[in-house]
Amino acid sequence: MLLNRVSLSFFTNGVMTTRAERQGRNESLFREVNERIAELNQTFQVEGRSEFLCECSREECKEPVSISIGEYETVRRASTRFFVLPGHEDTSVESVVERSERYVVVEKFGDAAEEADDLDPRN
């Protein structure tokens, strides 16, 4: 059992982190990028949908998600919620709270929720 626990942990800045914490950090990074996109859209008064980055935990994913500023702001009301492309959910660290044809809203739980809340630029 110790081997499994160690295999799911890594060091970040000299501190051991769990897989869930790393996923929370990865998604929070994309949330930061999307915050800048939202700010630009509001500055230039963009109407309709815009391209945001999928906020899934897949390190290789850089796929766009087409959502409106209103949809984006609704998801951002909770620091533990993220939007991802359909099929990019990870039920080991998040649950689905909303599903549409274009995106899925997920909510983190456990270590991933704590990490997402800690890293939320709006907190």
C-alpha positions, 0 to 999 in steps of 0.5 A: 500500500505504501508503494501506491501512495508514493507512486501517486505523490510527487514533489513540487517546490520541495513539498510532496503533492498528491495527484489531486493537488497537481491536477488542481494546480494544472486546472488553476493555471488554465483558469488564470489564462481564461481570466485574462481572456475574459478581461480582454473580452470585457475590455473590448466588449466582445459579444456572443461566444469566445474561445477559452481554454479547456480547464481539464486536468490533462496536461496535454490538452490545449483545446478551445471551449466556446462559451459566452462571458455570461456562461464563464462568469456563472462557472467562476462564481464557485472557486471549485468549479471548472469548465471542460470539454465533454469527455475530459471529466476526471471522476476521481477528483471532480463531479459533473454539475452541468452538461451541455453540448459544448462543455461540462461544468465540474466541481472539485472535491477533496485535495483538488477542491482545496488546491483550486480554492487556494489558487483562485485569483478571485479569492 
